[in-house]
Amino acid sequence: MVERVLATASALELIVKLKAKHGELMFHQSGGCCDGSSPMCYQLGELAVAESDVLLGAIGGCPFYMSRSQFEYWRHTQLIIDVVPGRGGMFSLEGTTGLRFLTRSRVFSDEETKLLRIL
């Protein structure tokens, strides 16, 4: 099975720490308002998920969403969530850790595209 969203070991490590402090989490790929295009981390249920949001998968056991309009641009890529030094988004839970989540991406191969679940 091909995953639409993955996390690096560093991102998974930060997720574990944030879960220990805040409980269950969720992610939403920001569309550029306020915090650029960062993956935003929230307590599960803190952000209302709309019918216009697409569940891409999960990282570290946390659901990962993106708006459908943004997904139309990204549907051919795999999102790889990483962590880098810096200040996270002002609404994202990692904001005070000295680290921030970062989205990297790669284009799916033709073979992977055939295996993708249609959204």
C-alpha positions as CSV (number, residue, x, y, z in Angstrom):
1,M,0.0,0.0,0.0
2,V,1.2,3.5,-0.8
3,E,0.9,6.1,1.9
4,R,-0.1,9.7,1.0
5,V,1.6,11.0,4.2
6,L,4.6,9.8,6.1
7,A,6.7,11.1,9.0
8,T,10.5,11.0,9.6
9,A,11.9,9.5,12.8
10,S,12.5,13.0,14.1
11,A,8.9,14.0,13.5
12,L,7.6,10.8,15.2
13,E,9.8,11.5,18.2
14,L,8.3,15.0,18.6
15,I,4.8,13.6,18.2
16,V,5.4,11.2,21.1
17,K,6.6,14.1,23.3
18,L,3.6,16.2,22.3
19,K,1.2,13.4,22.9
20,A,2.6,12.9,26.4
21,K,2.0,16.6,27.2
22,H,-1.3,17.2,25.3
23,G,-3.0,13.8,24.7
24,E,-4.3,12.6,21.4
25,L,-3.3,14.8,18.4
26,M,-4.4,15.6,14.9
27,F,-2.7,17.4,12.0
28,H,-3.9,19.7,9.2
29,Q,-1.8,20.9,6.4
30,S,-2.1,24.7,6.4
31,G,-3.1,26.2,3.2
32,G,-1.0,29.3,3.6
33,C,-3.1,31.6,5.9
34,C,-1.3,32.9,8.9
35,D,1.3,30.2,9.3
36,G,2.4,29.7,5.7
37,S,2.1,26.1,4.5
38,S,3.2,24.3,7.6
39,P,1.6,21.2,8.9
40,M,-0.3,22.3,12.0
41,C,-0.5,20.1,15.1
42,Y,-3.6,20.3,17.3
43,Q,-5.2,18.4,20.2
44,L,-7.6,15.9,18.6
45,G,-10.9,17.7,18.0
46,E,-9.5,21.2,18.6
47,L,-9.8,22.0,14.9
48,A,-13.2,21.4,13.4
49,V,-12.8,19.1,10.3
50,A,-15.1,20.1,7.5
51,E,-16.6,18.0,4.7
52,S,-14.2,19.9,2.4
53,D,-11.2,18.3,4.3
54,V,-9.5,15.1,3.1
55,L,-8.1,12.6,5.5
56,L,-4.7,11.7,3.9
57,G,-3.7,9.1,6.5
58,A,-2.1,9.2,9.9
59,I,1.4,9.9,11.3
60,G,2.3,8.6,14.7
61,G,-1.3,7.4,15.1
62,C,-2.6,11.0,14.5
63,P,-5.0,11.7,11.6
64,F,-3.6,14.1,9.0
65,Y,-6.0,16.3,7.0
66,M,-5.8,18.8,4.1
67,S,-8.4,20.9,2.4
68,R,-9.9,19.3,-0.7
69,S,-9.0,22.3,-2.8
70,Q,-5.3,22.1,-1.7
71,F,-5.4,18.3,-2.2
72,E,-6.2,18.8,-5.8
73,Y,-2.8,20.4,-6.3
74,W,-0.9,17.9,-4.1
75,R,-2.7,14.6,-5.0
76,H,0.3,13.5,-7.2
77,T,2.8,13.8,-4.3
78,Q,3.6,12.0,-1.1
79,L,3.9,14.3,1.9
80,I,6.8,13.6,4.2
81,I,6.5,15.4,7.6
82,D,9.8,16.3,9.1
83,V,11.1,18.5,12.0
84,V,13.6,21.3,11.7
85,P,14.9,23.9,14.3
86,G,12.7,27.0,14.5
87,R,9.5,28.3,15.8
88,G,6.3,26.4,14.8
89,G,3.1,27.9,13.7
90,M,1.5,30.2,16.3
91,F,-1.5,27.8,16.6
92,S,0.5,24.6,16.3
93,L,1.4,22.7,19.5
94,E,5.1,22.4,18.8
95,G,5.4,26.2,18.8
96,T,7.3,26.3,22.1
97,T,9.6,23.4,21.6
98,G,12.3,25.1,19.5
99,L,11.3,22.8,16.6
100,R,8.8,23.0,13.9
101,F,7.1,20.6,11.6
102,L,7.9,20.9,7.9
103,T,6.3,19.3,4.9
104,R,8.6,17.9,2.3
105,S,7.2,16.1,-0.8
106,R,8.0,13.8,-3.6
107,V,6.1,12.9,-6.8
108,F,4.6,9.5,-6.8
109,S,5.9,7.1,-9.5
110,D,3.6,5.8,-12.1
111,E,3.5,2.4,-10.3
112,E,2.6,4.1,-7.0
113,T,-0.1,6.2,-8.6
114,K,-1.8,3.0,-9.8
115,L,-1.8,1.7,-6.3
116,L,-3.2,4.8,-4.6
117,R,-6.6,4.7,-3.1
118,I,-8.8,7.2,-5.0
119,L,-10.0,10.1,-2.9
